[in-house]
Amino acid sequence: MNDRWQLVFDFIKAYTRKHGVGPSYAVLASGLGMKSRANMHRIVKRLEKEGLLQTKPKKFYSIKVVDRSIDEVTSL
């Protein structure tokens, strides 16, 4: 994961912890000082492909962090 992807992932985790819902692409772009929501969409889709996030199409605030703690415990 490169630095920008990590920054986006960390922002999503922090925003979700603080607000109880995942950020929209507009909030994500604004919070990270970027202008392009399309760029945020591309990064989120990449993180989703990596299995770190889940999204629901055509829903606002649908970005969710995947809880991998169960996978980590069962692999011990």
N, CA, C, O and CB atoms as a CASP TS submission, in Angstrom:
PFRMAT TS
TARGET T0000
AUTHOR 0000-0000-0000
METHOD Language model
MODEL 1
PARENT N/A
ATOM      1  N   MET     1       0.851  -1.168   0.000  1.00  0.00           N
ATOM      2  CA  MET     1       0.000   0.000   0.000  1.00  0.00           C
ATOM      3  C   MET     1       0.900   1.236   0.000  1.00  0.00           C
ATOM      4  O   MET     1       1.806   1.358   0.825  1.00  0.00           O
ATOM      5  CB  MET     1      -0.970  -0.005   1.225  1.00  0.00           C
ATOM      6  N   ASN     2       0.638   2.147  -0.934  1.00  0.00           N
ATOM      7  CA  ASN     2       1.479   3.341  -0.982  1.00  0.00           C
ATOM      8  C   ASN     2       1.003   4.377   0.047  1.00  0.00           C
ATOM      9  O   ASN     2      -0.017   4.176   0.707  1.00  0.00           O
ATOM     10  CB  ASN     2       1.469   3.951  -2.404  1.00  0.00           C
ATOM     11  N   ASP     3       1.735   5.469   0.178  1.00  0.00           N
ATOM     12  CA  ASP     3       1.461   6.471   1.211  1.00  0.00           C
ATOM     13  C   ASP     3       0.087   7.117   1.070  1.00  0.00           C
ATOM     14  O   ASP     3      -0.604   7.333   2.065  1.00  0.00           O
ATOM     15  CB  ASP     3       2.520   7.541   1.175  1.00  0.00           C
ATOM     16  N   ARG     4      -0.310   7.424  -0.163  1.00  0.00           N
ATOM     17  CA  ARG     4      -1.607   8.076  -0.381  1.00  0.00           C
ATOM     18  C   ARG     4      -2.746   7.137  -0.005  1.00  0.00           C
ATOM     19  O   ARG     4      -3.711   7.561   0.632  1.00  0.00           O
ATOM     20  CB  ARG     4      -1.752   8.523  -1.850  1.00  0.00           C
ATOM     21  N   TRP     5      -2.647   5.868  -0.390  1.00  0.00           N
ATOM     22  CA  TRP     5      -3.685   4.888  -0.040  1.00  0.00           C
ATOM     23  C   TRP     5      -3.774   4.743   1.468  1.00  0.00           C
ATOM     24  O   TRP     5      -4.869   4.666   2.024  1.00  0.00           O
ATOM     25  CB  TRP     5      -3.394   3.516  -0.694  1.00  0.00           C
ATOM     26  N   GLN     6      -2.617   4.705   2.137  1.00  0.00           N
ATOM     27  CA  GLN     6      -2.594   4.590   3.603  1.00  0.00           C
ATOM     28  C   GLN     6      -3.242   5.805   4.245  1.00  0.00           C
ATOM     29  O   GLN     6      -3.977   5.672   5.224  1.00  0.00           O
ATOM     30  CB  GLN     6      -1.149   4.431   4.116  1.00  0.00           C
ATOM     31  N   LEU     7      -2.978   6.987   3.703  1.00  0.00           N
ATOM     32  CA  LEU     7      -3.571   8.217   4.214  1.00  0.00           C
ATOM     33  C   LEU     7      -5.092   8.175   4.086  1.00  0.00           C
ATOM     34  O   LEU     7      -5.803   8.531   5.025  1.00  0.00           O
ATOM     35  CB  LEU     7      -3.006   9.435   3.467  1.00  0.00           C
ATOM     36  N   VAL     8      -5.587   7.745   2.940  1.00  0.00           N
ATOM     37  CA  VAL     8      -7.037   7.626   2.714  1.00  0.00           C
ATOM     38  C   VAL     8      -7.627   6.599   3.676  1.00  0.00           C
ATOM     39  O   VAL     8      -8.662   6.853   4.292  1.00  0.00           O
ATOM     40  CB  VAL     8      -7.339   7.224   1.239  1.00  0.00           C
ATOM     41  N   PHE     9      -6.988   5.460   3.807  1.00  0.00           N
ATOM     42  CA  PHE     9      -7.481   4.404   4.696  1.00  0.00           C
ATOM     43  C   PHE     9      -7.524   4.887   6.144  1.00  0.00           C
ATOM     44  O   PHE     9      -8.509   4.648   6.843  1.00  0.00           O
ATOM     45  CB  PHE     9      -6.596   3.151   4.583  1.00  0.00           C
ATOM     46  N   ASP    10      -6.474   5.559   6.600  1.00  0.00           N
ATOM     47  CA  ASP    10      -6.424   6.077   7.967  1.00  0.00           C
ATOM     48  C   ASP    10      -7.502   7.133   8.194  1.00  0.00           C
ATOM     49  O   ASP    10      -8.118   7.169   9.260  1.00  0.00           O
ATOM     50  CB  ASP    10      -5.040   6.667   8.264  1.00  0.00           C
ATOM     51  N   PHE    11      -7.737   7.998   7.194  1.00  0.00           N
ATOM     52  CA  PHE    11      -8.776   9.020   7.312  1.00  0.00           C
ATOM     53  C   PHE    11     -10.150   8.368   7.438  1.00  0.00           C
ATOM     54  O   PHE    11     -10.963   8.795   8.258  1.00  0.00           O
ATOM     55  CB  PHE    11      -8.742   9.969   6.098  1.00  0.00           C
ATOM     56  N   ILE    12     -10.415   7.352   6.645  1.00  0.00           N
ATOM     57  CA  ILE    12     -11.704   6.663   6.704  1.00  0.00           C
ATOM     58  C   ILE    12     -11.905   6.028   8.076  1.00  0.00           C
ATOM     59  O   ILE    12     -12.988   6.126   8.652  1.00  0.00           O
ATOM     60  CB  ILE    12     -11.798   5.590   5.598  1.00  0.00           C
ATOM     61  N   LYS    13     -10.874   5.381   8.601  1.00  0.00           N
ATOM     62  CA  LYS    13     -10.979   4.762   9.932  1.00  0.00           C
ATOM     63  C   LYS    13     -11.263   5.818  11.004  1.00  0.00           C
ATOM     64  O   LYS    13     -12.137   5.625  11.848  1.00  0.00           O
ATOM     65  CB  LYS    13      -9.680   3.993  10.277  1.00  0.00           C
ATOM     66  N   ALA    14     -10.531   6.928  10.973  1.00  0.00           N
ATOM     67  CA  ALA    14     -10.698   7.983  11.981  1.00  0.00           C
ATOM     68  C   ALA    14     -12.077   8.639  11.862  1.00  0.00           C
ATOM     69  O   ALA    14     -12.737   8.883  12.872  1.00  0.00           O
ATOM     70  CB  ALA    14      -9.589   9.049  11.834  1.00  0.00           C
ATOM     71  N   TYR    15     -12.505   8.920  10.645  1.00  0.00           N
ATOM     72  CA  TYR    15     -13.806   9.558  10.423  1.00  0.00           C
ATOM     73  C   TYR    15     -14.933   8.644  10.907  1.00  0.00           C
ATOM     74  O   TYR    15     -15.876   9.104  11.550  1.00  0.00           O
ATOM     75  CB  TYR    15     -13.997   9.902   8.924  1.00  0.00           C
ATOM     76  N   THR    16     -14.834   7.365  10.600  1.00  0.00           N
ATOM     77  CA  THR    16     -15.852   6.402  11.015  1.00  0.00           C
ATOM     78  C   THR    16     -15.900   6.293  12.530  1.00  0.00           C
ATOM     79  O   THR    16     -16.982   6.237  13.114  1.00  0.00           O
ATOM     80  CB  THR    16     -15.581   5.028  10.394  1.00  0.00           C
ATOM     81  N   ARG    17     -14.754   6.263  13.162  1.00  0.00           N
ATOM     82  CA  ARG    17     -14.697   6.183  14.626  1.00  0.00           C
ATOM     83  C   ARG    17     -15.341   7.417  15.255  1.00  0.00           C
ATOM     84  O   ARG    17     -16.047   7.302  16.257  1.00  0.00           O
ATOM     85  CB  ARG    17     -13.235   6.041  15.106  1.00  0.00           C
ATOM     86  N   LYS    18     -15.104   8.592  14.678  1.00  0.00           N
ATOM     87  CA  LYS    18     -15.614   9.841  15.247  1.00  0.00           C
ATOM     88  C   LYS    18     -17.099  10.052  14.975  1.00  0.00           C
ATOM     89  O   LYS    18     -17.827  10.502  15.859  1.00  0.00           O
ATOM     90  CB  LYS    18     -14.833  11.009  14.699  1.00  0.00           C
ATOM     91  N   HIS    19     -17.565   9.730  13.754  1.00  0.00           N
ATOM     92  CA  HIS    19     -18.929  10.054  13.346  1.00  0.00           C
ATOM     93  C   HIS    19     -19.883   8.862  13.312  1.00  0.00           C
ATOM     94  O   HIS    19     -21.095   9.050  13.208  1.00  0.00           O
ATOM     95  CB  HIS    19     -18.898  10.682  12.005  1.00  0.00           C
ATOM     96  N   GLY    20     -19.373   7.673  13.396  1.00  0.00           N
ATOM     97  CA  GLY    20     -20.224   6.490  13.390  1.00  0.00           C
ATOM     98  C   GLY    20     -20.635   6.012  12.013  1.00  0.00           C
ATOM     99  O   GLY    20     -21.268   4.963  11.891  1.00  0.00           O
ATOM    100  N   VAL    21     -20.293   6.749  10.983  1.00  0.00           N
ATOM    101  CA  VAL    21     -20.550   6.363   9.589  1.00  0.00           C
ATOM    102  C   VAL    21     -19.304   6.675   8.774  1.00  0.00           C
ATOM    103  O   VAL    21     -18.483   7.503   9.171  1.00  0.00           O
ATOM    104  CB  VAL    21     -21.806   7.108   9.003  1.00  0.00           C
ATOM    105  N   GLY    22     -19.170   6.014   7.644  1.00  0.00           N
ATOM    106  CA  GLY    22     -18.049   6.297   6.759  1.00  0.00           C
ATOM    107  C   GLY    22     -18.250   7.609   6.024  1.00  0.00           C
ATOM    108  O   GLY    22     -19.385   8.062   5.878  1.00  0.00           O
ATOM    109  N   PRO    23     -17.183   8.226   5.560  1.00  0.00           N
ATOM    110  CA  PRO    23     -17.301   9.503   4.854  1.00  0.00           C
ATOM    111  C   PRO    23     -17.818   9.316   3.435  1.00  0.00           C
ATOM    112  O   PRO    23     -17.681   8.244   2.846  1.00  0.00           O
ATOM    113  CB  PRO    23     -15.956  10.213   4.823  1.00  0.00           C
ATOM    114  N   SER    24     -18.412  10.372   2.898  1.00  0.00           N
ATOM    115  CA  SER    24     -18.753  10.386   1.473  1.00  0.00           C
ATOM    116  C   SER    24     -17.469  10.705   0.700  1.00  0.00           C
ATOM    117  O   SER    24     -16.462  11.085   1.298  1.00  0.00           O
ATOM    118  CB  SER    24     -19.900  11.441   1.155  1.00  0.00           C
ATOM    119  N   TYR    25     -17.505  10.552  -0.607  1.00  0.00           N
ATOM    120  CA  TYR    25     -16.323  10.877  -1.404  1.00  0.00           C
ATOM    121  C   TYR    25     -16.000  12.369  -1.317  1.00  0.00           C
ATOM    122  O   TYR    25     -14.830  12.752  -1.320  1.00  0.00           O
ATOM    123  CB  TYR    25     -16.535  10.464  -2.870  1.00  0.00           C
ATOM    124  N   ALA    26     -17.035  13.215  -1.240  1.00  0.00           N
ATOM    125  CA  ALA    26     -16.809  14.656  -1.126  1.00  0.00           C
ATOM    126  C   ALA    26     -16.139  14.992   0.194  1.00  0.00           C
ATOM    127  O   ALA    26     -15.201  15.788   0.220  1.00  0.00           O
ATOM    128  CB  ALA    26     -18.131  15.422  -1.257  1.00  0.00           C
ATOM    129  N   VAL    27     -16.602  14.402   1.296  1.00  0.00           N
ATOM    130  CA  VAL    27     -15.999  14.630   2.610  1.00  0.00           C
ATOM    131  C   VAL    27     -14.572  14.109   2.620  1.00  0.00           C
ATOM    132  O   VAL    27     -13.677  14.748   3.172  1.00  0.00           O
ATOM    133  CB  VAL    27     -16.828  13.953   3.723  1.00  0.00           C
ATOM    134  N   LEU    28     -14.363  12.969   2.020  1.00  0.00           N
ATOM    135  CA  LEU    28     -13.037  12.364   1.954  1.00  0.00           C
ATOM    136  C   LEU    28     -12.065  13.277   1.206  1.00  0.00           C
ATOM    137  O   LEU    28     -10.962  13.540   1.685  1.00  0.00           O
ATOM    138  CB  LEU    28     -13.108  10.986   1.271  1.00  0.00           C
ATOM    139  N   ALA    29     -12.473  13.755   0.041  1.00  0.00           N
ATOM    140  CA  ALA    29     -11.614  14.641  -0.750  1.00  0.00           C
ATOM    141  C   ALA    29     -11.344  15.938  -0.002  1.00  0.00           C
ATOM    142  O   ALA    29     -10.205  16.403   0.044  1.00  0.00           O
ATOM    143  CB  ALA    29     -12.256  14.943  -2.113  1.00  0.00           C
ATOM    144  N   SER    30     -12.378  16.520   0.580  1.00  0.00           N
ATOM    145  CA  SER    30     -12.225  17.776   1.310  1.00  0.00           C
ATOM    146  C   SER    30     -11.333  17.596   2.536  1.00  0.00           C
ATOM    147  O   SER    30     -10.471  18.435   2.799  1.00  0.00           O
ATOM    148  CB  SER    30     -13.594  18.318   1.730  1.00  0.00           C
ATOM    149  N   GLY    31     -11.524  16.536   3.272  1.00  0.00           N
ATOM    150  CA  GLY    31     -10.741  16.281   4.478  1.00  0.00           C
ATOM    151  C   GLY    31      -9.275  16.055   4.208  1.00  0.00           C
ATOM    152  O   GLY    31      -8.430  16.316   5.065  1.00  0.00           O
ATOM    153  N   LEU    32      -8.968  15.569   3.019  1.00  0.00           N
ATOM    154  CA  LEU    32      -7.572  15.304   2.666  1.00  0.00           C
ATOM    155  C   LEU    32      -6.974  16.417   1.801  1.00  0.00           C
ATOM    156  O   LEU    32      -5.831  16.318   1.354  1.00  0.00           O
ATOM    157  CB  LEU    32      -7.466  13.972   1.935  1.00  0.00           C
ATOM    158  N   GLY    33      -7.758  17.480   1.570  1.00  0.00           N
ATOM    159  CA  GLY    33      -7.261  18.614   0.799  1.00  0.00           C
ATOM    160  C   GLY    33      -7.108  18.331  -0.679  1.00  0.00           C
ATOM    161  O   GLY    33      -6.260  18.929  -1.341  1.00  0.00           O
ATOM    162  N   MET    34      -7.918  17.428  -1.206  1.00  0.00           N
ATOM    163  CA  MET    34      -7.875  17.094  -2.632  1.00  0.00           C
ATOM    164  C   MET    34      -9.149  17.601  -3.296  1.00  0.00           C
ATOM    165  O   MET    34     -10.190  17.715  -2.649  1.00  0.00           O
ATOM    166  CB  MET    34      -7.713  15.555  -2.847  1.00  0.00           C
ATOM    167  N   LYS    35      -9.063  17.902  -4.573  1.00  0.00           N
ATOM    168  CA  LYS    35     -10.211  18.465  -5.275  1.00  0.00           C
ATOM    169  C   LYS    35     -11.052  17.411  -5.981  1.00  0.00           C
ATOM    170  O   LYS    35     -12.242  17.629  -6.207  1.00  0.00           O
ATOM    171  CB  LYS    35      -9.745  19.482  -6.272  1.00  0.00           C
ATOM    172  N   SER    36     -10.477  16.303  -6.325  1.00  0.00           N
ATOM    173  CA  SER    36     -11.151  15.339  -7.180  1.00  0.00           C
ATOM    174  C   SER    36     -11.816  14.213  -6.388  1.00  0.00           C
ATOM    175  O   SER    36     -11.144  13.420  -5.727  1.00  0.00           O
ATOM    176  CB  SER    36     -10.169  14.758  -8.162  1.00  0.00           C
ATOM    177  N   ARG    37     -13.160  14.156  -6.466  1.00  0.00           N
ATOM    178  CA  ARG    37     -13.870  13.031  -5.866  1.00  0.00           C
ATOM    179  C   ARG    37     -13.617  11.762  -6.669  1.00  0.00           C
ATOM    180  O   ARG    37     -13.638  10.660  -6.122  1.00  0.00           O
ATOM    181  CB  ARG    37     -15.382  13.321  -5.781  1.00  0.00           C
ATOM    182  N   ALA    38     -13.380  11.918  -7.955  1.00  0.00           N
ATOM    183  CA  ALA    38     -13.105  10.753  -8.809  1.00  0.00           C
ATOM    184  C   ALA    38     -11.823  10.062  -8.370  1.00  0.00           C
ATOM    185  O   ALA    38     -11.740   8.834  -8.387  1.00  0.00           O
ATOM    186  CB  ALA    38     -13.001  11.174 -10.290  1.00  0.00           C
ATOM    187  N   ASN    39     -10.839  10.832  -7.984  1.00  0.00           N
ATOM    188  CA  ASN    39      -9.585  10.255  -7.494  1.00  0.00           C
ATOM    189  C   ASN    39      -9.832   9.480  -6.198  1.00  0.00           C
ATOM    190  O   ASN    39      -9.262   8.407  -5.995  1.00  0.00           O
ATOM    191  CB  ASN    39      -8.523  11.364  -7.267  1.00  0.00           C
ATOM    192  N   MET    40     -10.679  10.022  -5.324  1.00  0.00           N
ATOM    193  CA  MET    40     -11.030   9.323  -4.083  1.00  0.00           C
ATOM    194  C   MET    40     -11.746   8.013  -4.408  1.00  0.00           C
ATOM    195  O   MET    40     -11.488   6.985  -3.783  1.00  0.00           O
ATOM    196  CB  MET    40     -11.921  10.219  -3.179  1.00  0.00           C
ATOM    197  N   HIS    41     -12.637   8.059  -5.378  1.00  0.00           N
ATOM    198  CA  HIS    41     -13.376   6.865  -5.793  1.00  0.00           C
ATOM    199  C   HIS    41     -12.411   5.782  -6.274  1.00  0.00           C
ATOM    200  O   HIS    41     -12.559   4.609  -5.929  1.00  0.00           O
ATOM    201  CB  HIS    41     -14.391   7.213  -6.907  1.00  0.00           C
ATOM    202  N   ARG    42     -11.436   6.180  -7.062  1.00  0.00           N
ATOM    203  CA  ARG    42     -10.448   5.230  -7.585  1.00  0.00           C
ATOM    204  C   ARG    42      -9.644   4.587  -6.452  1.00  0.00           C
ATOM    205  O   ARG    42      -9.415   3.377  -6.459  1.00  0.00           O
ATOM    206  CB  ARG    42      -9.498   5.936  -8.569  1.00  0.00           C
ATOM    207  N   ILE    43      -9.221   5.393  -5.486  1.00  0.00           N
ATOM    208  CA  ILE    43      -8.437   4.870  -4.363  1.00  0.00           C
ATOM    209  C   ILE    43      -9.294   3.959  -3.494  1.00  0.00           C
ATOM    210  O   ILE    43      -8.836   2.895  -3.078  1.00  0.00           O
ATOM    211  CB  ILE    43      -7.859   6.023  -3.517  1.00  0.00           C
ATOM    212  N   VAL    44     -10.536   4.361  -3.214  1.00  0.00           N
ATOM    213  CA  VAL    44     -11.432   3.539  -2.402  1.00  0.00           C
ATOM    214  C   VAL    44     -11.695   2.199  -3.090  1.00  0.00           C
ATOM    215  O   VAL    44     -11.695   1.158  -2.433  1.00  0.00           O
ATOM    216  CB  VAL    44     -12.763   4.279  -2.143  1.00  0.00           C
ATOM    217  N   LYS    45     -11.916   2.216  -4.384  1.00  0.00           N
ATOM    218  CA  LYS    45     -12.151   0.968  -5.121  1.00  0.00           C
ATOM    219  C   LYS    45     -10.921   0.070  -5.058  1.00  0.00           C
ATOM    220  O   LYS    45     -11.049  -1.152  -4.974  1.00  0.00           O
ATOM    221  CB  LYS    45     -12.519   1.265  -6.591  1.00  0.00           C
ATOM    222  N   ARG    46      -9.751   0.657  -5.098  1.00  0.00           N
ATOM    223  CA  ARG    46      -8.517  -0.128  -4.988  1.00  0.00           C
ATOM    224  C   ARG    46      -8.403  -0.760  -3.595  1.00  0.00           C
ATOM    225  O   ARG    46      -8.036  -1.928  -3.470  1.00  0.00           O
ATOM    226  CB  ARG    46      -7.282   0.762  -5.277  1.00  0.00           C
ATOM    227  N   LEU    47      -8.716   0.008  -2.560  1.00  0.00           N
ATOM    228  CA  LEU    47      -8.683  -0.519  -1.193  1.00  0.00           C
ATOM    229  C   LEU    47      -9.760  -1.586  -0.992  1.00  0.00           C
ATOM    230  O   LEU    47      -9.573  -2.537  -0.232  1.00  0.00           O
ATOM    231  CB  LEU    47      -8.869   0.619  -0.175  1.00  0.00           C
ATOM    232  N   GLU    48     -10.882  -1.416  -1.682  1.00  0.00           N
ATOM    233  CA  GLU    48     -11.932  -2.433  -1.628  1.00  0.00           C
ATOM    234  C   GLU    48     -11.458  -3.722  -2.301  1.00  0.00           C
ATOM    235  O   GLU    48     -11.726  -4.820  -1.814  1.00  0.00           O
ATOM    236  CB  GLU    48     -13.223  -1.917  -2.303  1.00  0.00           C
ATOM    237  N   LYS    49     -10.768  -3.578  -3.398  1.00  0.00           N
ATOM    238  CA  LYS    49     -10.222  -4.744  -4.104  1.00  0.00           C
ATOM    239  C   LYS    49      -9.201  -5.484  -3.241  1.00  0.00           C
ATOM    240  O   LYS    49      -9.080  -6.706  -3.324  1.00  0.00           O
ATOM    241  CB  LYS    49      -9.574  -4.312  -5.430  1.00  0.00           C
ATOM    242  N   GLU    50      -8.464  -4.734  -2.411  1.00  0.00           N
ATOM    243  CA  GLU    50      -7.478  -5.325  -1.504  1.00  0.00           C
ATOM    244  C   GLU    50      -8.138  -5.988  -0.294  1.00  0.00           C
ATOM    245  O   GLU    50      -7.470  -6.676   0.477  1.00  0.00           O
ATOM    246  CB  GLU    50      -6.495  -4.258  -1.035  1.00  0.00           C
ATOM    247  N   GLY    51      -9.454  -5.782  -0.125  1.00  0.00           N
ATOM    248  CA  GLY    51     -10.178  -6.391   0.981  1.00  0.00           C
ATOM    249  C   GLY    51     -10.169  -5.575   2.262  1.00  0.00           C
ATOM    250  O   GLY    51     -10.512  -6.092   3.326  1.00  0.00           O
ATOM    251  N   LEU    52      -9.781  -4.303   2.175  1.00  0.00           N
ATOM    252  CA  LEU    52      -9.703  -3.452   3.355  1.00  0.00           C
ATOM    253  C   LEU    52     -10.981  -2.662   3.612  1.00  0.00           C
ATOM    254  O   LEU    52     -11.261  -2.283   4.749  1.00  0.00           O
ATOM    255  CB  LEU    52      -8.551  -2.504   3.217  1.00  0.00           C
ATOM    256  N   LEU    53     -11.761  -2.412   2.553  1.00  0.00           N
ATOM    257  CA  LEU    53     -12.988  -1.633   2.658  1.00  0.00           C
ATOM    258  C   LEU    53     -14.141  -2.354   1.992  1.00  0.00           C
ATOM    259  O   LEU    53     -13.942  -3.256   1.179  1.00  0.00           O
ATOM    260  CB  LEU    53     -12.803  -0.254   2.040  1.00  0.00           C
ATOM    261  N   GLN    54     -15.361  -1.942   2.349  1.00  0.00           N
ATOM    262  CA  GLN    54     -16.574  -2.377   1.670  1.00  0.00           C
ATOM    263  C   GLN    54     -17.371  -1.131   1.322  1.00  0.00           C
ATOM    264  O   GLN    54     -17.379  -0.162   2.081  1.00  0.00           O
ATOM    265  CB  GLN    54     -17.413  -3.366   2.555  1.00  0.00           C
ATOM    266  N   THR    55     -18.040  -1.154   0.175  1.00  0.00           N
ATOM    267  CA  THR    55     -18.911  -0.054  -0.205  1.00  0.00           C
ATOM    268  C   THR    55     -20.226  -0.623  -0.734  1.00  0.00           C
ATOM    269  O   THR    55     -20.302  -1.778  -1.154  1.00  0.00           O
ATOM    270  CB  THR    55     -18.231   0.856  -1.266  1.00  0.00           C
ATOM    271  N   LYS    56     -21.249   0.214  -0.701  1.00  0.00           N
ATOM    272  CA  LYS    56     -22.534  -0.146  -1.290  1.00  0.00           C
ATOM    273  C   LYS    56     -22.787   0.839  -2.423  1.00  0.00           C
ATOM    274  O   LYS    56     -22.799   2.049  -2.199  1.00  0.00           O
ATOM    275  CB  LYS    56     -23.703  -0.121  -0.222  1.00  0.00           C
ATOM    276  N   PRO    57     -22.986   0.338  -3.624  1.00  0.00           N
ATOM    277  CA  PRO    57     -23.201   1.239  -4.767  1.00  0.00           C
ATOM    278  C   PRO    57     -24.419   2.139  -4.582  1.00  0.00           C
ATOM    279  O   PRO    57     -25.448   1.714  -4.055  1.00  0.00           O
ATOM    280  CB  PRO    57     -23.360   0.429  -6.043  1.00  0.00           C
ATOM    281  N   LYS    58     -24.287   3.372  -5.019  1.00  0.00           N
ATOM    282  CA  LYS    58     -25.360   4.366  -5.031  1.00  0.00           C
ATOM    283  C   LYS    58     -25.904   4.694  -3.646  1.00  0.00           C
ATOM    284  O   LYS    58     -27.073   5.058  -3.513  1.00  0.00           O
ATOM    285  CB  LYS    58     -26.479   3.883  -5.895  1.00  0.00           C
ATOM    286  N   LYS    59     -25.079   4.572  -2.622  1.00  0.00           N
ATOM    287  CA  LYS    59     -25.469   4.920  -1.255  1.00  0.00           C
ATOM    288  C   LYS    59     -24.478   5.939  -0.711  1.00  0.00           C
ATOM    289  O   LYS    59     -23.268   5.766  -0.860  1.00  0.00           O
ATOM    290  CB  LYS    59     -25.525   3.653  -0.340  1.00  0.00           C
ATOM    291  N   PHE    60     -24.977   7.002  -0.082  1.00  0.00           N
ATOM    292  CA  PHE    60     -24.105   7.966   0.571  1.00  0.00           C
ATOM    293  C   PHE    60     -23.575   7.366   1.865  1.00  0.00           C
ATOM    294  O   PHE    60     -24.252   6.555   2.498  1.00  0.00           O
ATOM    295  CB  PHE    60     -24.852   9.294   0.843  1.00  0.00           C
ATOM    296  N   TYR    61     -22.395   7.753   2.254  1.00  0.00           N
ATOM    297  CA  TYR    61     -21.773   7.313   3.495  1.00  0.00           C
ATOM    298  C   TYR    61     -21.735   5.785   3.607  1.00  0.00           C
ATOM    299  O   TYR    61     -21.996   5.225   4.672  1.00  0.00           O
ATOM    300  CB  TYR    61     -22.515   7.903   4.684  1.00  0.00           C
ATOM    301  N   SER    62     -21.413   5.132   2.514  1.00  0.00           N
ATOM    302  CA  SER    62     -21.455   3.667   2.496  1.00  0.00           C
ATOM    303  C   SER    62     -20.083   3.017   2.638  1.00  0.00           C
ATOM    304  O   SER    62     -19.982   1.791   2.596  1.00  0.00           O
ATOM    305  CB  SER    62     -22.092   3.198   1.222  1.00  0.00           C
ATOM    306  N   ILE    63     -19.042   3.795   2.802  1.00  0.00           N
ATOM    307  CA  ILE    63     -17.698   3.239   2.924  1.00  0.00           C
ATOM    308  C   ILE    63     -17.528   2.682   4.330  1.00  0.00           C
ATOM    309  O   ILE    63     -17.738   3.391   5.314  1.00  0.00           O
ATOM    310  CB  ILE    63     -16.610   4.314   2.613  1.00  0.00           C
ATOM    311  N   LYS    64     -17.144   1.406   4.423  1.00  0.00           N
ATOM    312  CA  LYS    64     -16.938   0.765   5.722  1.00  0.00           C
ATOM    313  C   LYS    64     -15.600   0.046   5.730  1.00  0.00           C
ATOM    314  O   LYS    64     -15.192  -0.546   4.732  1.00  0.00           O
ATOM    315  CB  LYS    64     -18.085  -0.222   6.042  1.00  0.00           C
ATOM    316  N   VAL    65     -14.930   0.105   6.860  1.00  0.00           N
ATOM    317  CA  VAL    65     -13.672  -0.612   7.046  1.00  0.00           C
ATOM    318  C   VAL    65     -14.003  -2.063   7.368  1.00  0.00           C
ATOM    319  O   VAL    65     -14.862  -2.335   8.207  1.00  0.00           O
ATOM    320  CB  VAL    65     -12.801   0.037   8.180  1.00  0.00           C
ATOM    321  N   VAL    66     -13.326  -2.990   6.705  1.00  0.00           N
ATOM    322  CA  VAL    66     -13.533  -4.410   6.943  1.00  0.00           C
ATOM    323  C   VAL    66     -12.813  -4.799   8.223  1.00  0.00           C
ATOM    324  O   VAL    66     -11.630  -4.503   8.393  1.00  0.00           O
ATOM    325  CB  VAL    66     -13.036  -5.260   5.744  1.00  0.00           C
ATOM    326  N   ASP    67     -13.524  -5.460   9.118  1.00  0.00           N
ATOM    327  CA  ASP    67     -12.944  -5.906  10.382  1.00  0.00           C
ATOM    328  C   ASP    67     -12.208  -7.219  10.137  1.00  0.00           C
ATOM    329  O   ASP    67     -12.828  -8.257   9.907  1.00  0.00           O
ATOM    330  CB  ASP    67     -14.043  -6.075  11.484  1.00  0.00           C
ATOM    331  N   ARG    68     -10.890  -7.163  10.188  1.00  0.00           N
ATOM    332  CA  ARG    68     -10.075  -8.349   9.935  1.00  0.00           C
ATOM    333  C   ARG    68      -9.625  -9.032  11.221  1.00  0.00           C
ATOM    334  O   ARG    68      -8.847  -9.985  11.161  1.00  0.00           O
ATOM    335  CB  ARG    68      -8.865  -7.977   9.110  1.00  0.00           C
ATOM    336  N   SER    69     -10.088  -8.577  12.378  1.00  0.00           N
ATOM    337  CA  SER    69      -9.620  -9.129  13.645  1.00  0.00           C
ATOM    338  C   SER    69      -9.967 -10.617  13.782  1.00  0.00           C
ATOM    339  O   SER    69      -9.185 -11.382  14.347  1.00  0.00           O
ATOM    340  CB  SER    69     -10.220  -8.345  14.807  1.00  0.00           C
ATOM    341  N   ILE    70     -11.118 -11.026  13.277  1.00  0.00           N
ATOM    342  CA  ILE    70     -11.502 -12.448  13.351  1.00  0.00           C
ATOM    343  C   ILE    70     -10.544 -13.287  12.511  1.00  0.00           C
ATOM    344  O   ILE    70     -10.134 -14.367  12.934  1.00  0.00           O
ATOM    345  CB  ILE    70     -12.971 -12.656  12.865  1.00  0.00           C
ATOM    346  N   ASP    71     -10.185 -12.797  11.325  1.00  0.00           N
ATOM    347  CA  ASP    71      -9.241 -13.531  10.483  1.00  0.00           C
ATOM    348  C   ASP    71      -7.884 -13.663  11.157  1.00  0.00           C
ATOM    349  O   ASP    71      -7.236 -14.705  11.062  1.00  0.00           O
ATOM    350  CB  ASP    71      -9.085 -12.839   9.131  1.00  0.00           C
ATOM    351  N   GLU    72      -7.451 -12.603  11.840  1.00  0.00           N
ATOM    352  CA  GLU    72      -6.157 -12.632  12.515  1.00  0.00           C
ATOM    353  C   GLU    72      -6.152 -13.619  13.678  1.00  0.00           C
ATOM    354  O   GLU    72      -5.156 -14.308  13.896  1.00  0.00           O
ATOM    355  CB  GLU    72      -5.793 -11.240  13.013  1.00  0.00           C
ATOM    356  N   VAL    73      -7.249 -13.694  14.426  1.00  0.00           N
ATOM    357  CA  VAL    73      -7.332 -14.598  15.569  1.00  0.00           C
ATOM    358  C   VAL    73      -7.389 -16.046  15.101  1.00  0.00           C
ATOM    359  O   VAL    73      -6.735 -16.908  15.687  1.00  0.00           O
ATOM    360  CB  VAL    73      -8.558 -14.269  16.432  1.00  0.00           C
ATOM    361  N   THR    74      -8.159 -16.324  14.056  1.00  0.00           N
ATOM    362  CA  THR    74      -8.279 -17.700  13.587  1.00  0.00           C
ATOM    363  C   THR    74      -7.013 -18.202  12.912  1.00  0.00           C
ATOM    364  O   THR    74      -6.821 -19.410  12.774  1.00  0.00           O
ATOM    365  CB  THR    74      -9.436 -17.818  12.635  1.00  0.00           C
ATOM    366  N   SER    75      -6.150 -17.290  12.490  1.00  0.00           N
ATOM    367  CA  SER    75      -4.916 -17.742  11.833  1.00  0.00           C
ATOM    368  C   SER    75      -3.802 -18.062  12.850  1.00  0.00           C
ATOM    369  O   SER    75      -2.728 -18.522  12.463  1.00  0.00           O
ATOM    370  CB  SER    75      -4.427 -16.666  10.846  1.00  0.00           C
ATOM    371  N   LEU    76      -4.054 -17.821  14.137  1.00  0.00           N
ATOM    372  CA  LEU    76      -3.027 -18.105  15.157  1.00  0.00           C
ATOM    373  C   LEU    76      -2.860 -19.561  15.404  1.00  0.00           C
ATOM    374  O   LEU    76      -2.038 -19.957  16.230  1.00  0.00           O
ATOM    375  CB  LEU    76      -3.358 -17.429  16.447  1.00  0.00           C
TER
END
